């Protein structure tokens, strides 16, 4: 059965980024209807009942997060839109912001109405110059046409949206790091609790949502919960903690593939189908060796490894919120799939990963600051042909001891730094040992793991 995109339905249309084009496709009618006919709590309940989970990486239920705000708070309440998108190979938010900014803005308006927020801060990474300019033009159009500002559509609802450019730091993708940066401070994540819903931006209750999540809010309110739940993966009855993986999802495909792109598919598409069918297969007639299922912080799968008690390989896992975890990965993450071909040294991949996280650690927590630095030094030595077999166990030990999962750091960047190290070494240990034994030096200067931005 063919799948009809909704989040990306307008990206190739003329004037897709302008208000006239969005209005012509029924844009903002959903927001205007909600203002007239729905109470804020009804919008919250609809999003909660839809099963929408955040698309920014953690997969936390969106509507449930909204209910964490204090009841009857006098305000102000803030919404922060996370458009930092600094995970390597992730660019689904960029597509939405550049090609269909009004879909994003309508989701923001609906969310703000639901949580009784009159001020939203759109936090966008500095490198997204085109997206910044397109979004600002779209925001200006909304003000000029009475969709933002005071007394919107004569309903008494007020909303201002401010576009804020970050300074190019991966740590700003962590919601409290984002808030600290927004306030003009160093982007050091905060100790939690209190969580942002209680004490966030400027010490007021704050909701932080991802761009793609808010586009899903637009479509849920327009098309209904039955439509949203008609695709994806329902909850596992054997797992009471599984909230399901409903709805459409934007997957980005990068690395060693013939057709790097962003595609929209139902949640739960297999990794093999995504790479071989939608990514055009592995480049240069080669085969895949490893695949990163959702941003490098999620770890890697060995495409040739069999799944226990199954005839399938790790290459066949479904890309929903639970699938990658079944083969040792941290989760789905941003659904940025990166392919490594069979001619690439895993030592080079490991070094590239360690280099990124050592550079992006904010340095606030000692295990992350020192751990990422030491992992980079060890892998740099391995690339020079000076590695030792015990280095592999040291790397795993360091990776196991840093992060919020073992309880040693404030935020999850260090978990993301350790997970690819652990999965690469455990799944490709024989290759690492052979390279160390032979004393082979790397001849590759860099790898195309930075994706398309």
C-alpha positions in Angstrom: 0.0 0.0 0.0 1.4 3.4 -1.0 2.0 6.1 1.6 1.0 9.7 1.1 3.3 12.2 2.8 1.7 14.8 5.0 4.5 16.6 6.8 6.4 16.9 3.5 3.3 17.2 1.3 3.9 20.9 0.4 7.7 21.1 0.1 7.8 21.0 -3.7 4.9 23.3 -4.3 5.3 26.9 -5.6 5.3 29.4 -2.8 5.4 26.6 -0.2 7.2 28.9 2.2 4.8 31.8 1.8 1.5 32.6 3.6 -0.5 32.8 0.3 0.6 29.2 -0.6 -0.1 27.9 2.8 -3.5 29.6 3.0 -4.4 28.1 -0.4 -3.9 24.6 1.0 -6.2 25.3 4.0 -3.4 26.5 6.3 -4.3 28.2 9.6 -8.0 27.1 9.4 -7.3 24.5 12.0 -5.8 27.1 14.4 -8.7 29.5 13.8 -11.2 26.7 14.4 -9.4 25.8 17.7 -9.5 29.4 18.8 -13.2 29.6 18.2 -14.5 26.2 19.1 -12.1 24.4 21.4 -10.9 25.1 25.0 -7.2 24.8 25.6 -7.7 21.6 27.6 -9.4 20.0 24.7 -6.4 20.6 22.5 -4.1 19.2 25.2 -6.3 16.1 25.5 -6.5 15.5 21.8 -2.7 15.6 21.5 -2.3 13.4 24.5 -4.8 10.9 23.3 -3.2 10.8 19.8 -0.1 9.1 21.3 2.3 11.6 19.7 5.8 11.2 21.0 8.5 13.8 20.7 10.5 13.6 17.5 13.6 15.4 18.9 15.3 12.3 20.2 13.9 11.2 23.6 10.4 10.2 22.4 8.6 11.5 25.4 4.8 11.7 25.0 4.0 15.3 23.9 0.6 15.8 25.4 1.7 14.3 28.7 4.5 16.8 28.9 2.1 19.6 28.5 0.1 18.4 31.5 3.2 18.8 33.7 2.7 22.5 33.8 1.4 23.8 37.1 -2.4 24.1 37.3 -3.8 27.6 37.3 -0.4 29.2 37.1 -0.7 33.0 36.9 2.0 33.1 34.2 3.9 33.8 32.2 4.2 30.4 30.6 6.7 29.9 27.8 7.2 27.6 24.8 10.7 27.0 23.5 11.0 25.5 20.0 14.1 23.3 19.7 15.5 23.8 16.2 19.1 23.4 17.2 19.4 20.2 15.2 23.2 19.7 15.7 23.2 15.9 15.7 25.4 14.8 12.8 23.5 13.7 9.7 20.2 15.1 11.0 18.4 17.6 8.8 14.7 16.8 8.9 13.9 20.0 10.8 15.8 22.1 8.3 13.6 20.8 5.5 10.4 21.8 7.4 11.7 25.2 8.3 13.0 26.1 4.9 10.2 24.6 2.8 7.0 24.8 4.9 7.6 27.3 7.8 3.9 28.0 8.2 3.1 24.4 9.1 5.7 24.8 11.9 4.2 28.1 13.0 0.6 26.7 13.0 1.9 23.9 15.3 3.4 26.5 17.6 0.2 28.5 17.7 -1.8 25.5 18.6 0.6 24.4 21.3 0.7 27.9 22.8 -3.1 28.1 22.8 -3.2 24.7 24.5 -0.8 25.5 27.3 -2.0 29.1 27.7 1.3 30.6 26.5 1.6 34.1 25.1 5.3 34.1 24.2 7.3 31.5 22.2 11.0 31.5 21.6 12.1 29.7 18.4 15.7 28.6 19.1 17.5 27.9 15.8 21.1 26.8 15.2 23.3 29.6 13.8 24.4 27.6 10.8 20.8 27.5 9.4 21.0 30.8 7.6 18.4 30.1 5.0 16.0 28.6 7.5 16.4 31.6 9.7 15.6 34.1 6.9 12.6 32.0 5.7 11.2 31.7 9.2 11.6 35.4 9.9 9.7 36.3 6.7 6.9 33.8 7.6 6.6 35.3 11.1 6.4 38.8 9.7 3.7 37.6 7.3 1.7 36.3 10.3 2.0 39.5 12.2 0.9 41.5 9.1 -2.2 39.3 8.7 -3.4 39.2 12.3 -2.2 35.6 13.1 0.3 36.8 15.7 0.2 39.7 18.1 -2.6 41.0 20.3 -6.2 39.8 20.2 -5.7 37.3 17.4 -8.8 37.0 15.2 -10.7 38.9 17.8 -10.6 36.0 20.3 -8.6 37.7 23.0 -5.7 35.3 22.6 -2.3 37.0 22.4 0.9 35.4 21.0 4.3 36.7 20.2 7.0 34.5 18.5 10.7 35.5 18.8 13.3 33.9 16.6 16.6 33.4 18.4 19.8 32.2 16.8 22.1 29.9 18.8 25.9 30.0 18.7 26.5 26.6 17.1 26.8 24.2 20.1 25.5 20.6 20.1 24.8 20.8 23.8 22.0 23.4 23.1 19.9 20.5 21.8 19.5 19.5 25.5 16.4 21.4 26.6 17.9 23.1 29.7 21.1 23.9 27.8 18.9 25.5 25.2 17.2 27.5 27.9 20.5 28.7 29.5 21.7 29.8 26.1 18.4 31.6 25.4 18.9 33.5 28.6 22.3 34.7 27.4 24.4 32.4 29.5 26.8 29.6 28.8 24.8 26.5 27.6 25.4 24.4 30.7 22.5 21.9 31.2 20.8 22.4 34.6 20.4 19.8 37.3 16.9 18.4 37.3 14.5 18.6 39.1 13.1 21.1 38.8 12.2 20.3 35.3 11.4 23.0 32.7 7.7 22.5 33.0 8.0 23.8 36.6 11.0 26.2 36.3 12.3 26.8 32.8 13.1 29.9 30.8 13.5 32.9 33.1 12.5 30.7 36.0 9.0 30.3 34.7 7.1 27.2 33.6 8.3 26.2 30.1 7.6 23.6 27.5 10.3 22.6 25.0 9.1 21.0 21.8 10.9 19.9 18.7 10.0 21.3 15.2 8.9 18.0 13.7 6.8 17.4 16.9 4.9 20.6 16.4 4.3 19.9 12.7 2.7 16.6 13.9 0.5 18.7 16.2 -0.7 20.7 13.2 -1.6 17.5 11.3 -3.2 15.8 14.4 -5.5 18.8 15.0 -6.3 18.9 11.3 -6.8 15.2 10.5 -7.7 13.7 13.9 -6.4 11.0 16.1 -7.8 8.1 14.1 -5.7 9.2 11.1 -2.5 9.6 13.3 -3.0 6.1 14.9 -3.7 4.5 11.5 0.0 4.3 10.9 3.0 3.3 12.9 3.4 0.6 15.6 0.9 0.1 18.5 2.2 -0.5 22.0 3.7 -3.9 22.8 1.1 -5.6 25.2 4.0 -7.4 26.8 5.8 -4.2 27.7 3.7 -1.9 30.0 6.2 0.9 29.5 5.8 1.0 25.7 3.6 3.9 24.6 3.6 2.9 21.0 5.2 4.6 17.9 2.3 6.2 16.1 2.2 8.5 13.1 4.5 9.6 10.2 8.2 10.2 10.7 10.9 12.0 8.8 13.9 9.9 8.3 17.2 11.3 7.0 19.5 9.0 5.1 23.2 9.9 4.8 26.7 8.4 4.7 27.7 5.9 2.1 24.4 5.7 0.1 23.6 6.6 -3.5 20.7 9.0 -2.6 21.1 10.9 0.6 17.7 12.5 1.4 15.0 13.2 3.8 11.9 10.9 3.4 8.6 10.7 5.2 7.3 7.2 6.1 5.2 5.6 8.7 6.9 4.8 12.0 8.4 1.3 12.0 9.9 1.1 8.5 12.8 -1.4 8.5 16.3 -0.1 8.3 17.0 -2.3 5.3 14.0 -0.9 3.4 15.0 2.6 4.2 18.5 2.2 3.0 18.1 -0.1 0.0 14.8 1.3 -1.4 14.6 4.9 -0.4 18.3 5.6 -0.1 19.1 3.9 -3.4 21.4 1.3 -1.7 25.0 1.5 -0.7 27.2 3.6 -3.0 29.9 2.4 -5.5 28.4 -1.1 -5.6 29.6 -1.9 -2.1 27.7 -3.4 0.8 26.8 -2.0 4.2 28.9 -3.0 7.2 27.4 -0.8 9.9 24.5 1.5 10.2 23.7 4.2 12.7 19.9 4.3 13.2 19.3 7.7 14.6 22.2 10.1 15.0 25.6 8.9 16.1 24.7 9.2 19.8 22.4 6.1 19.4 25.2 3.7 18.6 25.6 1.4 15.6 24.2 -1.9 14.3 26.2 -4.7 12.6 24.2 -5.4 9.4 25.5 -9.0 9.3 24.8 -9.9 12.9 21.8 -12.2 13.5 19.2 -11.2 16.1 18.9 -13.7 18.9 16.1 -16.3 18.4 15.4 -14.9 14.9 16.3 -15.4 11.3 16.6 -11.7 10.8 19.7 -9.5 11.1 20.2 -6.2 12.8 19.8 -4.6 9.4 16.1 -5.7 9.5 15.1 -3.9 12.8 12.1 -1.6 12.6 12.9 2.1 13.1 10.4 2.9 15.8 11.0 4.0 19.4 11.7 0.4 20.5 13.4 -1.2 17.5 17.0 0.0 17.8 17.0 -0.8 21.6 16.5 -4.4 20.9 19.9 -4.7 19.3 21.9 -2.7 21.9 21.4 0.9 20.6 20.3 3.7 22.8 17.1 4.4 20.9 15.6 5.8 17.7 17.0 9.3 18.4 16.5 11.7 15.6 16.0 8.9 13.0 19.0 10.1 11.1 20.3 6.9 9.5 23.9 6.9 8.5 25.5 4.1 6.5 29.1 2.8 6.7 30.2 0.7 3.8 32.3 -2.5 3.9 35.5 -0.7 2.7 35.6 1.7 5.7 37.8 1.1 8.7 35.8 1.0 11.9 38.8 2.6 13.7 38.2 5.7 11.5 34.5 5.6 12.3 35.3 5.4 16.0 37.8 8.2 15.9 35.4 10.4 14.1 32.7 9.8 16.7 35.0 10.5 19.6 36.3 13.6 17.9 32.8 15.1 17.7 31.8 14.4 21.3 35.1 15.6 22.7 34.6 18.8 20.9 31.0 19.3 21.8 31.1 18.3 25.6 30.3 21.5 27.5 32.8 20.5 30.2 30.5 21.0 33.2 30.6 17.3 34.3 34.0 15.7 35.0 33.2 12.2 33.6 32.0 13.7 30.3 34.8 16.3 30.0 37.6 13.9 30.9 36.0 10.8 29.4 35.4 12.2 25.9 38.9 13.6 25.9 40.5 10.3 26.9 38.5 8.3 24.4 39.7 10.7 21.6 43.3 10.4 22.7 43.1 6.6 22.7 41.4 6.3 19.3 43.8 8.9 17.9 46.7 6.6 19.0 44.9 3.6 17.5 44.7 5.4 14.1 48.4 5.9 14.2 49.0 2.2 14.6 50.0 2.5 18.2 47.0 0.9 19.8 47.0 -1.9 22.4 44.4 -4.7 22.9 43.7 -3.4 26.4 42.7 -0.1 24.9 39.4 -1.7 23.8 38.5 -2.7 27.3 39.5 0.7 28.6 37.3 2.4 26.1 34.3 0.3 27.0 35.0 0.8 30.7 35.2 4.6 30.3 32.0 4.6 28.2 30.1 2.5 30.7 31.0 4.9 33.6 29.8 8.2 32.1 26.2 9.4 31.6 22.9 9.9 33.3 22.1 6.2 33.0 24.9 5.3 35.5 24.1 8.6 37.3 27.4 10.4 36.8 26.4 13.4 34.7 23.8 16.1 34.5 22.7 15.5 31.0 22.7 12.8 28.4 25.4 14.0 26.1 27.9 11.7 27.7 25.5 8.7 27.3 25.4 9.6 23.6 29.2 9.9 23.6 29.7 6.5 25.2 27.0 4.5 23.3 28.6 4.5 19.8 31.9 3.6 21.4 30.5 0.6 23.2 28.5 -0.7 20.3 31.3 -0.3 17.8 33.8 -2.1 19.9 31.5 -4.9 21.0 30.1 -5.6 17.5 33.3 -5.2 15.5 35.9 -6.2 18.1 37.7 -8.7 15.8 38.3 -5.9 13.3 39.7 -3.6 16.0 42.0 -6.4 17.3 43.2 -7.2 13.8 44.1 -3.6 13.1 45.9 -3.3 16.5 47.8 -6.5 15.9 49.0 -5.5 12.4 49.9 -1.9 13.6 48.1 -0.6 10.5 47.9 3.2 10.3 44.8 4.9 9.0 45.2 6.7 5.7 41.7 8.4 5.8 41.7 12.0 6.8 38.0 12.3 7.4 34.7 10.5 6.9 31.4 11.7 5.5 29.6 11.3 8.8 28.7 15.0 9.2 25.7 14.5 7.1 24.0 17.1 4.9 23.2 20.5 6.5 
